[in-house]
Amino acid sequence: MNNTNNRKKLAFFMAAAIFLLSSCSPKKATAVQPNNTDTNTIKITATFYPLYVSLLNITDGVEGIELSLLAPPDTGCLHDYQLTTKDMKKIENSNILVANGAGMEDFIEKILETKKDSLIIASEGFELTDNNSHVWVSPEGAIHQTQRIVEGLSHLDPSNATKYVMNGNAYLLKLQNLRNHMHSILDEYSGKKIVTFHEAFPYFASEFNLEIASVIEREPGEAPGPKELKEQISEINSIISDGNKIALFAEPQYSSSAAEIIAKETGLKVYELDPCVTGNLKSEYIKDSYITAMKKNAEVLKEALAK
């Protein structure tokens, strides 16, 4: 991406920040009220890990904010997550609930409806591909979701709007730098074919102009049957025999057994792409965990596609 485009992007973010600041004057009719009037604590709950990381950056240093996470940080994507009684209580006690949307939290859609006046849908307004909900698994999607969360928090908690915008703008700059860094690594592999573990990478592939030739598991935990696996192996071998390079990926959150079978039958090596859905809440580097994981993805892709 050239310097002119970079300047345009940064100018856009600054304009967006100014807009948010000008549009976030106190709106007492819509502002959330603390559950505990003695402590004036605003309780904000993220449905899963990547949204929690965004919130850590956006609310950094804002007094009176208590962040919590609904699904445990080792859950991964929420495809099979089961709501617990403890989760229900956490949602009920939250002043603000931040969800991904686009079907990711379909297990609590009815509950989300009851929280609609204090709910932020991070993917709202993002152009979806085949209703795929993995918006955050691309710098462009992460930028969009960060902007949506900043806007939502500023509206629901206008007394802290200036701080949310300042923090959000700083994180947006980091994400834009990440995007530029990844393009500097991956643009030379434009048009290359990859095999991904599950349907988590369409926005990533679109952003970096990669072609997803096959997906091993349509849903995590639903391993392909013998017939489907045989068809995938045949398809991949056909691509290879035509002289095309293709890279095979598993994910660190799931078993790589199906990918290993494909590797054995195609001669490919199994690499890992991380959809950035798990992490260590106690890590001192948690605020930069998304950026770190995505940088590693770029390096892994470079290694896999250069061979």
N, C-alpha and C positions, 0 to 999 in steps of 0.2 A: 504494500500500500504506500503510495507516495506521500510526500510531505504536505502537498496541497490538500489531499483528502484528510490527512491527520488534523490539519488546522481547521478544516470544515467540521470535523467530528467534535473537536474540542470546543469550537464556537457554539455548536449545537447544544452541548452539555451545559455551557455557561448560560446560554439563553434559557434553557430548560430550568436551571436553578433560579434565575431571576423570575421566571414565570411562577414557579412554585412559591417563592417568597412573597410575591405580590398577590397570590391567590389564596394564601393560607392565613388570612386574618382570622381572629377567633370567631368561631361559629358555635355559640353555646348550645344551640338547639341540637347539634349533631355530635358535639364533643363527648367522649366517653368520660365516665366518672369512676374514680378509684373504688374498688370494692371495700377497702379499709380506709375510712375517712381519717383515722388517727395517723396513719403512716403516709397517706396520699400516694400509695403505690399503684402504678399502672401495670397490670399483669398482661404480658403479651405472649401468646403461645404460637409456635410454628408447628405445622403438622409433621414435617420431617426435616432431616439434617440440612440439606442445601439451603432451605429457607432460613433455618436457624443461623447459619453462617452469615447470610446476608444481613439478618437482623443484628447480629453482634457488631457488624461494621457500622450500620446505620444508626444504632442507638448508643454507640460508644461514648462514654462520659456523660450521658444524659441521666440526671438524677431522678430517682423515683421509679425507674423502670426495672421490672422483674421479668426476665425472659425464661421461658420453659419450652420443652420439646415434647410433642405428643408421642410419636413413635420413637423407640429407642434408637440411638445413633448407629447401631449395627443392623438395623432392619433392612436397609436397601430401599429399592422402590417399593411403593405401597400396594403392589398388585394383590398380595395375599395377606395383608395385615388385618388382624382381628382386634376390634375395639374392646377395651377392658373397662370395668367399672371405674377404675382409677382414671382412665382417659376421659370418661364421661364427666367426672367431677372436675377434672382439670379444664375441660372445655367450658363447663358451666361457670367456673370461677374466673375465667379469663375476661379481661376488659376488651382485648383485641385478639382476634384469631387470624393468623396469616396462613393461607392455603395456596397450593399450586394451582388447583383447578384443572380444567380440561379433562376431567374424568379420573385424575390421579387419586382423589379422595372419594371415589364413588361409594365406599363403605360407610361414609358419614354424610352423604348428601342431604338427608332429611334433617340431620343435626345442624349442618351448615346453614340451612334455610332459617333455623331459629336464631342464628347469630348474624343474620344478614346486615343488621344495622351496625355491627362492629367487626365485619369480615372484610379482609383484603384478599382478593384473588390475584395472585402475582402474574399469572399468564394471561389475564384479561387484556384483549386488544392485540395479542400476538397472533399472526397468521399461522394457523395450524396446518400440518400436513397429515391427511388421513386421520384427523382427530388424535394424533399422537400427543401425549401429555409431557414428554421429556424436554420441555422448553429450555431448562437450565443447562442442558448438556451441549452448550455452544456459547461462546462469548457473547454473541449477539443476543441470544435468549437471556443470558444472565444480566446483561445490560438492561434489557426490557423489564425484567422482573424487579431489578433494583429500583428502577424509576417508578414502577407501579407501587412498590412498598413504601418508598419515600412519600409519594403523593398521598397514599392511603393513611399513613401515620400522621402526616401533616394535617390532614383533614380531621382525623379522629382525635388527635391530641394537639390542637393548634398552639398551645402554650409552649410547646417544644419544637414547633415547626422549623424555626431557623436552624436549630441544632441538627435536626434530621436532614435538612437540605445540605448543610455544610458537610456533614459526615457522608451523606449519600453522594455528593459531588466528588469527594475525595476517593470514595470507593469506585465510582464510575470511571474516574481517571485511571485507576489501577486496572480495571477491567478492559478499558480501551487500550492501554499499554500491553496487556496480555493478548488482546486480539491482534494487535500489530506484530507482536513477537511471534505468535503462532503462524501468522501469514508469512512472515519472513522465513520460517522454517518449512512450511508445508506447500506454499504456492507452486514450487517446482514439481510437485507430485500431482498437480491438478489432473483429473481424469482417471487416476489410478483406481483399481478395484480392491474392495475389502470385503471380508466376511466377518460380521459382527455376531456377538453372542445372543443378544436379544434386541428388541425394537427400541433401543435407547439412543441411537445415534443418527437419525435422519436429519436433524437440524445441524448437527456437527458436520455431517457429510455434505450437506447443501452449502454450508458456509465456506468449506474448504474445497468444494468441487470434487469430492470423492464419490465413487459409485459403489453403493452397497449391492454386491452381486448376490449375496445370500445371507440369511439370518438363521443361526443354528436353532435357537429356541424362540418361538413366537412369544411365549410368556416364560419368565424364569421358573424353573422347577418342572416345566413340561418338556421333558427331553424328547427329541424326535424319535419316532418309531423306526424299526429296521428299514422299512420301505422308504420313508422320508430321508433317512440318513444316507441310504444308497443313492437316492436321487441327488442329494446335495453333493456327495462325493463325485458322482458322474459329471455334474454340472461344473464343479471346480476343476476337475481333470481336463474337461473340454476347454475351459478358459486357458489353462496352462499349456495344453497341446497346441493352441492357436498362437502361442508365443507371447501371451499376455502375462504380466506380473500380477500376482494377487497376494494379499496378506491376510492371515487368519488370526482372529482375536477371541479370547475368552474375557471374563470379567473377574476381578479379585473377590467379589462378593459371592460367587457361585462356583459350583463344581465345574471343572474343565474336562470332564470325562468324555463328553460328546466331541468336544474340539480335539481332544487327543486322538480319538478314533479317526476323525477326518484327517488329521495331520499324518497319521500312520499310512493312510491310503492315498495321500496326495503328495507326500514328501515335503509338506510345508511345516514351518515351525509355528508353534502357538505363542503368540504375544498376548499382553493384557492391555485393554483399554478400560479406564476407570470412569464410570458415569457420575462419580463425585457424590455418592449418596450415603457414605458411611464415614465415620471419623471418631476421634477421641475427644470427648468434651473437656477433658482435663489438660489437653495439650496447650502449651503457651503459644503455639503457632496456629491455633484453630481459626483465627480471623482470616488468615491467608491460605487456609487449607484448600479452598476451591482453586485458587490461582496456582498453587503448587501442584495440585493433581493435574490440572489442565496443561501446565508446562511439561510435566512428565509424559502426558499423552502425546504431545507434539513430538517429543524426543523418541518415544517408542514407535510412533508412526514413521518417523524419518528412518529409523533403523530398519523397520520391517519393509518399507516401500523402496528403500535404496538397494536392497539385495536383488 
